[in-house]
Amino acid sequence: MSFGKRFGKLVRTRRRQMGLTQPKLGKRALGSETDKSTISRIENGKVPNPQETTVKAIADVLKISDDLIENCRYPDETVVPKQVLDSLAVRFGYSNPDGDADLVLSYLHKASEDMRALQERIEELDNKKIDSRKTENRANEALAVGNFELADKELEILETVQKNDRTVPEIWTLAQIRFERGRTALLALDFPRAMQHFSAAVDYFSAFDVNRAAQTAYDAGLVMNNHGVRYGVDLLEDAIAMTTRSKGIWTKEANFRKWAGVMNLSGTIFLDHAMRKQGSDKGDFLQKSIGDFNLSLSFREKVHDADWAIVRNNLGVAFRETSEEEVGADKRVSLQKSYTALADALSVFKKPTNPDSWAIANFNMGYTQQLRAVATGGAEGLLFAREAEKHLNRCQSVFKKESHSTQWAQANGIVALVYGFKSSVTTDERDDLMRTAHFKIDDAIEAIDPALAPYLLREAQLQKKSLS
């Protein structure tokens, strides 16, 4: 488990209450024609918001309790049928018949955030023609109802309109539209089409601005990898393919600094996928990530800036993940390499100037020190455990439960393991330490949103099992 280069700004979603504003009254025998007339007018929508006195009079005649009326006005949030939620989720390409209502609601909230972001980017496109604006509006309307196929067709029309005047500014607009079509295809889980659109966006720039073509390929690789991490899908080949296109333009000879940035992205993609793999594939991906990070660092040997620190942090994570597959002396060597790389990152990152990066590096250092404690054992292991707790507390001083619940929960899960280790070494306060460990892991599990970070939830549950 690791934050890697970025946590990702995942904030735990909250369910919203959805309820009726007024009770719907059924037809029953009434005591007078006036009551019948009033009820009829309400049912036919001619009294859309009846006054309290009217509602009370009808309730008296029908013998409806005050509690029932209140339940109609403020129903429990679970009144939304599960099948309705599932139907909405399917429109976003999501299908999980075993997921409960909370999980589906959380997924819909997450997908809607991405969809709104798509709509906002489409609105920012610089189109001055009236026909283009109408097409743009239709694309957004299609997105609003989850019709990704129609949205893509409207964007295709918009692209065709722009082709009528192939000036350099228009090429920029065409490429931007293609890029947004790629994002739309990702949200629709149509990954081959997304790859086609991202590739076309790069191609638009190839004959006009090679640096912009490389940047577009880089951005596409980053977007695809982030989407894969966010939604738990395997986009390794596509993300690496786009990154390779960028590296083919920003070569080591032509643009050393940009090339180093691409190598860091490539290493991050392999690392993110390795963390979701087991067996030989994981080992292969980790070796590739370590190789790419070292290449990225090769031009920064004398410049220890924030970019250098980011890559050193990533390298520390890769060595720590490698240690998870090793035993004995090999494991301790990898953990020592992880410690050295993370110490380098922390020598640059400072809380006042780089709070997020500083907190991430402290988390990773805390995790590495916890593993060193277990690998070493005994009294010496307790020294590593104390260091681990110190760094994890620093992480949680920036990433708090209220504002960064997922990141906070990750740190709390490792703290739980630290307390579990302490309880296994010392005879003093063993029961208290184990109780604290269980409290920490339960708190972590409660803070993780299952839709936003399902793999982290599974890992926290395994951690809890290991403490039993």
PEJO-V566756 format. One record per residue. N is the residue number from 1. PSI is psi as a letter, one per 30 degrees, with the letter a starting at -180 (none if undefined). OMEGA is omega as a letter, one per 40 degrees, with the letter a starting at -180 (NA if undefined). NEAR is the number of other C-alpha atoms within 10 Angstrom. Layout:
n->N psi->PSI omega->OMEGA near->NEAR
n->N psi->PSI omega->OMEGA near->NEAR
//
This chain:
n->1 psi->k omega->a near->19
n->2 psi->l omega->i near->22
n->3 psi->f omega->a near->17
n->4 psi->b omega->a near->23
n->5 psi->e omega->a near->21
n->6 psi->k omega->i near->14
n->7 psi->e omega->a near->15
n->8 psi->k omega->a near->14
n->9 psi->i omega->a near->11
n->10 psi->j omega->i near->17
n->11 psi->k omega->a near->17
n->12 psi->k omega->a near->21
n->13 psi->l omega->i near->15
n->14 psi->k omega->i near->11
n->15 psi->k omega->i near->12
n->16 psi->k omega->i near->8
n->17 psi->k omega->i near->12
n->18 psi->j omega->a near->13
n->19 psi->l omega->i near->16
n->20 psi->l omega->i near->11
n->21 psi->f omega->i near->13
n->22 psi->l omega->i near->16
n->23 psi->k omega->i near->14
n->24 psi->j omega->a near->12
n->25 psi->k omega->i near->16
n->26 psi->l omega->a near->9
n->27 psi->k omega->i near->11
n->28 psi->l omega->a near->10
n->29 psi->k omega->a near->10
n->30 psi->l omega->a near->14
n->31 psi->f omega->a near->10
n->32 psi->l omega->i near->9
n->33 psi->e omega->i near->9
n->34 psi->e omega->i near->10
n->35 psi->e omega->i near->17
n->36 psi->e omega->a near->16
n->37 psi->e omega->a near->12
n->38 psi->e omega->i near->18
n->39 psi->e omega->a near->21
n->40 psi->e omega->a near->15
n->41 psi->e omega->i near->14
n->42 psi->e omega->a near->18
n->43 psi->e omega->a near->15
n->44 psi->g omega->i near->10
n->45 psi->g omega->a near->9
n->46 psi->f omega->i near->12
n->47 psi->i omega->a near->14
n->48 psi->f omega->a near->11
n->49 psi->i omega->a near->12
n->50 psi->k omega->i near->14
n->51 psi->l omega->a near->9
n->52 psi->e omega->a near->9
n->53 psi->e omega->i near->9
n->54 psi->e omega->i near->16
n->55 psi->e omega->a near->19
n->56 psi->e omega->a near->17
n->57 psi->e omega->i near->13
n->58 psi->e omega->i near->18
n->59 psi->e omega->i near->16
n->60 psi->e omega->a near->12
n->61 psi->e omega->a near->14
n->62 psi->f omega->a near->17
n->63 psi->h omega->i near->10
n->64 psi->k omega->a near->14
n->65 psi->l omega->i near->11
n->66 psi->e omega->a near->12
n->67 psi->e omega->a near->9
n->68 psi->e omega->i near->13
n->69 psi->e omega->i near->18
n->70 psi->e omega->i near->13
n->71 psi->e omega->i near->15
n->72 psi->e omega->a near->16
n->73 psi->e omega->a near->15
n->74 psi->i omega->a near->16
n->75 psi->l omega->i near->17
n->76 psi->k omega->a near->12
n->77 psi->f omega->a near->11
n->78 psi->g omega->a near->12
n->79 psi->f omega->i near->10
n->80 psi->j omega->a near->14
n->81 psi->k omega->a near->9
n->82 psi->e omega->a near->16
n->83 psi->f omega->i near->11
n->84 psi->e omega->i near->10
n->85 psi->e omega->i near->16
n->86 psi->e omega->i near->20
n->87 psi->e omega->i near->12
n->88 psi->e omega->a near->16
n->89 psi->e omega->i near->20
n->90 psi->e omega->i near->13
n->91 psi->f omega->i near->15
n->92 psi->g omega->i near->20
n->93 psi->g omega->a near->13
n->94 psi->k omega->i near->17
n->95 psi->j omega->i near->13
n->96 psi->i omega->a near->11
n->97 psi->f omega->a near->10
n->98 psi->f omega->a near->7
n->99 psi->k omega->i near->14
n->100 psi->l omega->a near->12
n->101 psi->e omega->a near->18
n->102 psi->e omega->a near->18
n->103 psi->e omega->a near->17
n->104 psi->e omega->i near->22
n->105 psi->e omega->a near->22
n->106 psi->e omega->i near->19
n->107 psi->e omega->a near->21
n->108 psi->e omega->i near->21
n->109 psi->e omega->a near->18
n->110 psi->e omega->a near->19
n->111 psi->e omega->a near->20
n->112 psi->e omega->i near->17
n->113 psi->e omega->i near->12
n->114 psi->e omega->a near->15
n->115 psi->e omega->i near->21
n->116 psi->e omega->i near->14
n->117 psi->e omega->i near->13
n->118 psi->e omega->a near->18
n->119 psi->e omega->a near->21
n->120 psi->e omega->a near->12
n->121 psi->e omega->i near->13
n->122 psi->e omega->i near->19
n->123 psi->f omega->a near->15
n->124 psi->f omega->a near->9
n->125 psi->k omega->a near->17
n->126 psi->i omega->i near->14
n->127 psi->k omega->a near->16
n->128 psi->f omega->a near->8
n->129 psi->k omega->a near->10
n->130 psi->e omega->a near->9
n->131 psi->e omega->i near->13
n->132 psi->e omega->i near->21
n->133 psi->e omega->i near->16
n->134 psi->e omega->i near->13
n->135 psi->e omega->i near->20
n->136 psi->e omega->i near->23
n->137 psi->e omega->i near->17
n->138 psi->e omega->i near->17
n->139 psi->e omega->i near->26
n->140 psi->e omega->i near->25
n->141 psi->e omega->i near->15
n->142 psi->e omega->i near->19
n->143 psi->e omega->a near->21
n->144 psi->f omega->i near->15
n->145 psi->g omega->i near->12
n->146 psi->g omega->i near->22
n->147 psi->i omega->a near->16
n->148 psi->e omega->i near->25
n->149 psi->e omega->i near->15
n->150 psi->e omega->i near->16
n->151 psi->e omega->i near->25
n->152 psi->e omega->i near->20
n->153 psi->e omega->i near->16
n->154 psi->e omega->i near->22
n->155 psi->e omega->i near->25
n->156 psi->e omega->i near->18
n->157 psi->e omega->i near->17
n->158 psi->e omega->i near->23
n->159 psi->e omega->a near->21
n->160 psi->e omega->i near->13
n->161 psi->e omega->a near->16
n->162 psi->f omega->a near->19
n->163 psi->f omega->a near->14
n->164 psi->f omega->a near->9
n->165 psi->j omega->a near->11
n->166 psi->h omega->i near->12
n->167 psi->l omega->a near->12
n->168 psi->e omega->i near->13
n->169 psi->e omega->i near->10
n->170 psi->e omega->i near->17
n->171 psi->e omega->i near->19
n->172 psi->e omega->a near->20
n->173 psi->e omega->i near->22
n->174 psi->e omega->a near->25
n->175 psi->e omega->i near->23
n->176 psi->e omega->i near->22
n->177 psi->e omega->i near->23
n->178 psi->e omega->a near->26
n->179 psi->e omega->i near->25
n->180 psi->e omega->i near->22
n->181 psi->e omega->i near->28
n->182 psi->e omega->i near->28
n->183 psi->e omega->i near->27
n->184 psi->e omega->i near->26
n->185 psi->e omega->i near->22
n->186 psi->e omega->a near->20
n->187 psi->e omega->i near->22
n->188 psi->g omega->a near->20
n->189 psi->g omega->i near->17
n->190 psi->i omega->a near->15
n->191 psi->e omega->i near->19
n->192 psi->e omega->i near->12
n->193 psi->e omega->i near->17
n->194 psi->e omega->i near->25
n->195 psi->e omega->i near->24
n->196 psi->e omega->a near->15
n->197 psi->e omega->i near->23
n->198 psi->e omega->i near->26
n->199 psi->e omega->i near->22
n->200 psi->e omega->i near->18
n->201 psi->e omega->i near->27
n->202 psi->e omega->a near->27
n->203 psi->e omega->i near->17
n->204 psi->e omega->a near->21
n->205 psi->f omega->a near->21
n->206 psi->e omega->a near->15
n->207 psi->f omega->a near->9
n->208 psi->e omega->a near->14
n->209 psi->j omega->a near->13
n->210 psi->e omega->i near->17
n->211 psi->e omega->i near->16
n->212 psi->e omega->i near->17
n->213 psi->e omega->i near->24
n->214 psi->e omega->i near->26
n->215 psi->e omega->i near->21
n->216 psi->e omega->i near->25
n->217 psi->e omega->i near->28
n->218 psi->e omega->a near->26
n->219 psi->e omega->a near->19
n->220 psi->e omega->i near->29
n->221 psi->e omega->i near->30
n->222 psi->e omega->a near->21
n->223 psi->e omega->a near->16
n->224 psi->e omega->i near->28
n->225 psi->e omega->i near->26
n->226 psi->e omega->i near->19
n->227 psi->e omega->i near->18
n->228 psi->e omega->i near->19
n->229 psi->e omega->a near->20
n->230 psi->e omega->a near->16
n->231 psi->g omega->i near->17
n->232 psi->h omega->i near->16
n->233 psi->l omega->a near->14
n->234 psi->j omega->i near->16
n->235 psi->g omega->a near->19
n->236 psi->e omega->a near->17
n->237 psi->e omega->a near->14
n->238 psi->e omega->a near->18
n->239 psi->e omega->i near->27
n->240 psi->e omega->i near->22
n->241 psi->e omega->i near->19
n->242 psi->e omega->i near->25
n->243 psi->e omega->i near->25
n->244 psi->e omega->i near->19
n->245 psi->e omega->i near->20
n->246 psi->e omega->a near->28
n->247 psi->f omega->i near->23
n->248 psi->f omega->i near->14
n->249 psi->e omega->i near->20
n->250 psi->i omega->a near->23
n->251 psi->l omega->i near->15
n->252 psi->e omega->a near->14
n->253 psi->e omega->a near->8
n->254 psi->e omega->a near->11
n->255 psi->i omega->a near->13
n->256 psi->e omega->a near->15
n->257 psi->e omega->i near->16
n->258 psi->e omega->i near->21
n->259 psi->e omega->i near->22
n->260 psi->e omega->i near->26
n->261 psi->e omega->i near->20
n->262 psi->e omega->i near->28
n->263 psi->e omega->i near->25
n->264 psi->e omega->i near->27
n->265 psi->e omega->i near->26
n->266 psi->e omega->i near->29
n->267 psi->e omega->i near->28
n->268 psi->e omega->i near->28
n->269 psi->e omega->i near->27
n->270 psi->e omega->a near->25
n->271 psi->e omega->i near->27
n->272 psi->e omega->i near->24
n->273 psi->e omega->i near->22
n->274 psi->e omega->a near->24
n->275 psi->f omega->i near->19
n->276 psi->g omega->a near->14
n->277 psi->l omega->i near->13
n->278 psi->l omega->i near->10
n->279 psi->a omega->a near->9
n->280 psi->e omega->i near->11
n->281 psi->e omega->i near->12
n->282 psi->e omega->i near->20
n->283 psi->e omega->i near->17
n->284 psi->e omega->a near->12
n->285 psi->e omega->a near->22
n->286 psi->e omega->i near->26
n->287 psi->e omega->i near->18
n->288 psi->e omega->a near->20
n->289 psi->e omega->i near->28
n->290 psi->e omega->i near->23
n->291 psi->e omega->i near->16
n->292 psi->e omega->i near->23
n->293 psi->e omega->i near->27
n->294 psi->e omega->i near->18
n->295 psi->e omega->i near->17
n->296 psi->e omega->a near->27
n->297 psi->f omega->a near->22
n->298 psi->f omega->a near->13
n->299 psi->f omega->a near->15
n->300 psi->g omega->a near->15
n->301 psi->e omega->a near->9
n->302 psi->f omega->a near->9
n->303 psi->j omega->a near->11
n->304 psi->i omega->a near->15
n->305 psi->a omega->a near->12
n->306 psi->e omega->i near->14
n->307 psi->e omega->i near->18
n->308 psi->e omega->a near->22
n->309 psi->e omega->i near->26
n->310 psi->e omega->a near->25
n->311 psi->e omega->i near->28
n->312 psi->e omega->i near->27
n->313 psi->e omega->a near->30
n->314 psi->e omega->i near->30
n->315 psi->e omega->i near->32
n->316 psi->e omega->i near->31
n->317 psi->e omega->a near->33
n->318 psi->e omega->i near->31
n->319 psi->e omega->i near->24
n->320 psi->e omega->i near->29
n->321 psi->e omega->i near->23
n->322 psi->e omega->a near->23
n->323 psi->f omega->a near->24
n->324 psi->f omega->a near->12
n->325 psi->g omega->a near->14
n->326 psi->l omega->i near->13
n->327 psi->l omega->i near->11
n->328 psi->b omega->a near->10
n->329 psi->e omega->i near->10
n->330 psi->e omega->a near->13
n->331 psi->e omega->a near->19
n->332 psi->e omega->i near->18
n->333 psi->e omega->i near->16
n->334 psi->e omega->i near->22
n->335 psi->e omega->i near->25
n->336 psi->e omega->i near->19
n->337 psi->e omega->i near->19
n->338 psi->e omega->i near->27
n->339 psi->e omega->a near->24
n->340 psi->e omega->a near->17
n->341 psi->e omega->a near->23
n->342 psi->e omega->i near->27
n->343 psi->e omega->i near->19
n->344 psi->e omega->i near->18
n->345 psi->e omega->a near->29
n->346 psi->f omega->i near->22
n->347 psi->f omega->i near->11
n->348 psi->e omega->a near->18
n->349 psi->k omega->i near->23
n->350 psi->k omega->a near->14
n->351 psi->e omega->a near->15
n->352 psi->e omega->a near->8
n->353 psi->f omega->a near->10
n->354 psi->i omega->a near->12
n->355 psi->e omega->a near->16
n->356 psi->e omega->a near->18
n->357 psi->e omega->i near->24
n->358 psi->e omega->i near->24
n->359 psi->e omega->i near->26
n->360 psi->e omega->a near->30
n->361 psi->e omega->i near->33
n->362 psi->e omega->i near->27
n->363 psi->e omega->a near->31
n->364 psi->e omega->i near->28
n->365 psi->e omega->i near->31
n->366 psi->e omega->i near->30
n->367 psi->e omega->i near->30
n->368 psi->e omega->a near->29
n->369 psi->e omega->i near->28
n->370 psi->e omega->i near->28
n->371 psi->e omega->i near->26
n->372 psi->e omega->i near->26
n->373 psi->e omega->a near->24
n->374 psi->e omega->a near->18
n->375 psi->e omega->a near->18
n->376 psi->e omega->i near->16
n->377 psi->l omega->i near->18
n->378 psi->a omega->a near->15
n->379 psi->e omega->i near->13
n->380 psi->e omega->i near->12
n->381 psi->e omega->i near->20
n->382 psi->e omega->i near->21
n->383 psi->e omega->i near->16
n->384 psi->e omega->a near->23
n->385 psi->e omega->i near->27
n->386 psi->e omega->i near->17
n->387 psi->e omega->i near->18
n->388 psi->e omega->a near->26
n->389 psi->e omega->i near->25
n->390 psi->e omega->a near->16
n->391 psi->e omega->i near->23
n->392 psi->e omega->i near->28
n->393 psi->e omega->i near->19
n->394 psi->e omega->i near->19
n->395 psi->e omega->a near->28
n->396 psi->f omega->i near->21
n->397 psi->f omega->i near->14
n->398 psi->e omega->a near->18
n->399 psi->j omega->a near->21
n->400 psi->l omega->a near->14
n->401 psi->e omega->a near->19
n->402 psi->e omega->a near->11
n->403 psi->f omega->a near->14
n->404 psi->i omega->a near->19
n->405 psi->e omega->a near->20
n->406 psi->e omega->i near->29
n->407 psi->e omega->i near->29
n->408 psi->e omega->a near->25
n->409 psi->e omega->i near->28
n->410 psi->e omega->i near->26
n->411 psi->e omega->a near->30
n->412 psi->e omega->i near->29
n->413 psi->e omega->i near->28
n->414 psi->e omega->i near->27
n->415 psi->e omega->i near->27
n->416 psi->e omega->i near->28
n->417 psi->e omega->i near->26
n->418 psi->e omega->i near->28
n->419 psi->e omega->i near->24
n->420 psi->e omega->i near->22
n->421 psi->e omega->i near->24
n->422 psi->e omega->a near->26
n->423 psi->f omega->a near->20
n->424 psi->f omega->a near->14
n->425 psi->e omega->a near->14
n->426 psi->k omega->i near->13
n->427 psi->f omega->i near->9
n->428 psi->k omega->i near->10
n->429 psi->g omega->a near->11
n->430 psi->e omega->a near->16
n->431 psi->e omega->i near->12
n->432 psi->e omega->i near->11
n->433 psi->e omega->a near->20
n->434 psi->e omega->i near->22
n->435 psi->e omega->i near->15
n->436 psi->e omega->i near->17
n->437 psi->e omega->i near->26
n->438 psi->e omega->i near->21
n->439 psi->e omega->a near->15
n->440 psi->e omega->a near->21
n->441 psi->e omega->i near->26
n->442 psi->e omega->i near->18
n->443 psi->e omega->i near->17
n->444 psi->e omega->a near->28
n->445 psi->e omega->a near->23
n->446 psi->f omega->a near->14
n->447 psi->f omega->a near->21
n->448 psi->k omega->i near->24
n->449 psi->k omega->a near->23
n->450 psi->f omega->i near->20
n->451 psi->e omega->a near->23
n->452 psi->e omega->a near->23
n->453 psi->i omega->a near->17
n->454 psi->e omega->a near->16
n->455 psi->e omega->i near->15
n->456 psi->e omega->i near->22
n->457 psi->e omega->i near->22
n->458 psi->e omega->a near->14
n->459 psi->e omega->i near->15
n->460 psi->e omega->i near->25
n->461 psi->e omega->i near->16
n->462 psi->e omega->i near->11
n->463 psi->e omega->i near->18
n->464 psi->e omega->i near->22
n->465 psi->e omega->a near->11
n->466 psi->f omega->i near->10
n->467 psi->f omega->a near->15
n->468 psi->none omega->NA near->8
//
